[in-house]
Amino acid sequence: MNKWIIALTVMLPTLIEIIDTSVVNVALDSIRGSLSAGIDESTWTITSYLVSNAIIIPMTGWLSRVFGRKRYLMLSLSLFTVSSLFCGFAWSLQSLVFFRILQGIGGGALQPISQSILLETFPRKEHGMAMAIFGVGIMFGPIIGPLLGGWITDNWSWHWIFFINIPIGIISMLMIMFVIVDPPYMKRMKMKIDYWGLSLLAVGLGCLQIVLDKGQMEDWFASSFITSLTMISVVSLVLFIIVEMFAEHPIVNLKTFRNISFSTGNIVMFFAFFNLFGSIVLLPIYLQTLMGYNATLAGMVLGPGGLATLVAMPVAGRLVTKMNPKILLAFGIIISAYSTYLMSQFNLMADFNTIIWPRVVLGVGMGFLFIPLTTMTMSSISKEDMGNASSIYNLLRNLGGSFGVAFVTTMLARRSQLHQVHLSEHLTPFDNVFQITSQNTAQALQFGGLTPDAASHSAIGIIYYKMIEQASMMSFNDTFYLLSLFMLFVLPLVFFMKKGKTDATPGMH
C-alpha cells in the first residue's frame, strides 16, 4: 500500500483527537450555562478527558499486543466516535463528564499507534519526513482547536464541537479497514494480564493529571485534596515502576529507558512541550486581560505560529537526512528559548506586530526541534518495541504540556502578588513620585468636572489600578523568562543523543 495513503489514514484520527483536547476550553461558558453547572464543576469536562487520555496512552503498546494493533485502533476510534455523539447529546453535566471519560479512553491510543505505524511504514532514511507529517497534527491541533471551538460555539452551538467528529471518525474507520495491515509481530497475542501494573498506572497517572489540572485553583498543597492525591500518585507510580520491572508481560516496558537516546529524547520532548503549552496558554491571557484583545484577535496571534510550524517541519524533515540532526535539534531548542525570551520583553504598549513575531519564531523553533528529536529518539528502537516506545514518548509529551500549563498559571499568580507587594510600598504619602502623580491626576479629574474630594479619591483609585496592571505585566515577563531558561537547560542533553540509523530498509505496515 502507498505510504502516503497510510500516512493520511493514521493522521486523520490523530488530528481530531488532538483538536478535542483543546476544543472544549472556549466552549466552557456555553456548556456551563446550558447544563446549569458551576465554573469549578464545568472544568471537569476538560479534566475527565485529560485523565482518561493520560491513563490510556502508556498502555497502548500493551493493548495493541492483546487485541492486535489494527483491531485495537478500530475499537479505539469506534469508541471515540460513538462517545463524541453521546457528548453532543449530553443532558446533564454528569452525563457529559462520563462520555468525555469514554472519549478520552478511545482517543488515548490514536496518537501513539499513528506514530508507530508511520515509523514502520516509512524507511528509516525517511523518518524525518514521516515525523513532519505526524508533527503537523501534533502542533496544528492545539492551535486550530480553540479557533474551531470558538467559531462553532458562536455560530451553531457547543453540541456541534462533538458532532463534527462523527463524519471524520466514520471516514477514518473505513480507511483503516481497507488500508492498514498488521505486521506479523503486531498480531493478537495471548498473554497474562498484569492487573497490578494496570491498576497502579491508572491510579498514579489519574491522580497526577487531576493534581496538575486543579492544583492552582485549590492553592496546591494548602489543600488537603491536592496533598492526598499527590501522595497517592507518587506511591502508586513508584510501586508501578517496581512491579513493571519484574512483570512477565508488563503494561509498559520500562527497559526501553536503558536506551540513552530514547531516555534523553523523552526529557527534551517533555521540556519542549512544557515551553510550547506554557507559552500558548500565557499569550491569550496576556492579550485578553492586559491588552484588551477579544478571543478572535488572540486567536489571530496564535495562528501564524502554527503556520510557521507547518512550513518549518517539511524543511526540517528534508534537512534531517542531509546533515547532523543534532545541529538541527540544538538550533530548534535555541530558537524556541529565544522566542519565549522575546515574549518576556512584552509591555503594556506592545503593538500587534511586536506580539505576533515571537509566536512565529516559536513556531519555527518547534518545527526544527520536533523532527530531529523524534527521529533520533526512535531511530534505535526495534519495530517490535515501537508501539511501547511511542506510547511512552506521547505520554511524556502530554505530561510536559500539563506540567507547563500548571507551572505558568501558578507562577503568574505568585509573581503578580509579589510585584504588587513591592510596588505598593511606594504608594504612600511619603513618596514624592506618588504625591506628584496623584496631585496631577486629581487636577486633571477636577478639570473634567469632579469635586476636589471625588477627584482625590478617584486619582488614588486610578494609580492603584495602574499598579495592579503593572504588577501583572511584570509577572508575565517573569514567567516567560523562566520558560526560556527551562528550554535552554535541556540543550546539553543533545550531546548524549545518537545521530540514528539512516538505512534504506523499507518498513512494514
Stockholm file with secondary structure:
# STOCKHOLM 1.0

chainA/1-509         MNKWIIALTVMLPTLIEIIDTSVVNVALDSIRGSLSAGIDESTWTITSYLVSNAIIIPMTGWLSRVFGRKRYLMLSLSLFTVSSLFCGFAWSLQSLVFFRILQGIGGGALQPISQSILLETFPRKEHGMAMAIFGVGIMFGPIIGPLLGGWITDNWSWHWIFFINIPIGIISMLMIMFVIVDPPYMKRMKMKIDYWGLSLLAVGLGCLQIVLDKGQMEDWFASSFITSLTMISVVSLVLFIIVEMFAEHPIVNLKTFRNISFSTGNIVMFFAFFNLFGSIVLLPIYLQTLMGYNATLAGMVLGPGGLATLVAMPVAGRLVTKMNPKILLAFGIIISAYSTYLMSQFNLMADFNTIIWPRVVLGVGMGFLFIPLTTMTMSSISKEDMGNASSIYNLLRNLGGSFGVAFVTTMLARRSQLHQVHLSEHLTPFDNVFQITSQNTAQALQFGGLTPDAASHSAIGIIYYKMIEQASMMSFNDTFYLLSLFMLFVLPLVFFMKKGKTDATPGMH
#=GR chainA/1-509 SS CCHHHHHHHHHHHHHHHHHHHHTTGGGHHHHHHHTTCCHHHHTHHHHHHHHHHHHHGGGHHHHHHHHCHHHHHHHHHHHHHHHHHHHHTCCSHHHHHHHHHHHHHHHTTHHHHHHHHHHHHSCGGGHHHHHHHHHHHHHHHHHHHHHHHHHHHHHSCTTHHHHTHHHHHHHHHHHHHHHCCCCGGGSCCCCCCCHHHHHHHHHHHHHHHHHHHHTTTTTGGGSHHHHHHHHHHHHHHHHHHHHHHHCSSCSSCGGGGGSHHHHHHHHHHHHHHHHHHHHHHHHHHHHHHTSCCCHHHHHHHHHHHHHHHHHHHHHHHHHTTTSCHHHHHHHHHHHHHHHHHHHTTCCTTCCHHHHHHHHHHHHHHHHHHHHHHHHHHHTTSCGGGHHHHHHHHHHHHHHHHHHHHHHHHHHHHHHHHHHHHHHHTTCSTTCHHHHHHHHHHHHHHHHTTCCHHHHHHHHHHHHHHHHHHHHHHHHHHHHHHHHHHHHHHTGGGGGGSCCCCCCCCCCCC
#=GC SS_cons         CCHHHHHHHHHHHHHHHHHHHHTTGGGHHHHHHHTTCCHHHHTHHHHHHHHHHHHHGGGHHHHHHHHCHHHHHHHHHHHHHHHHHHHHTCCSHHHHHHHHHHHHHHHTTHHHHHHHHHHHHSCGGGHHHHHHHHHHHHHHHHHHHHHHHHHHHHHSCTTHHHHTHHHHHHHHHHHHHHHCCCCGGGSCCCCCCCHHHHHHHHHHHHHHHHHHHHTTTTTGGGSHHHHHHHHHHHHHHHHHHHHHHHCSSCSSCGGGGGSHHHHHHHHHHHHHHHHHHHHHHHHHHHHHHTSCCCHHHHHHHHHHHHHHHHHHHHHHHHHTTTSCHHHHHHHHHHHHHHHHHHHTTCCTTCCHHHHHHHHHHHHHHHHHHHHHHHHHHHTTSCGGGHHHHHHHHHHHHHHHHHHHHHHHHHHHHHHHHHHHHHHHTTCSTTCHHHHHHHHHHHHHHHHTTCCHHHHHHHHHHHHHHHHHHHHHHHHHHHHHHHHHHHHHHTGGGGGGSCCCCCCCCCCCC
//
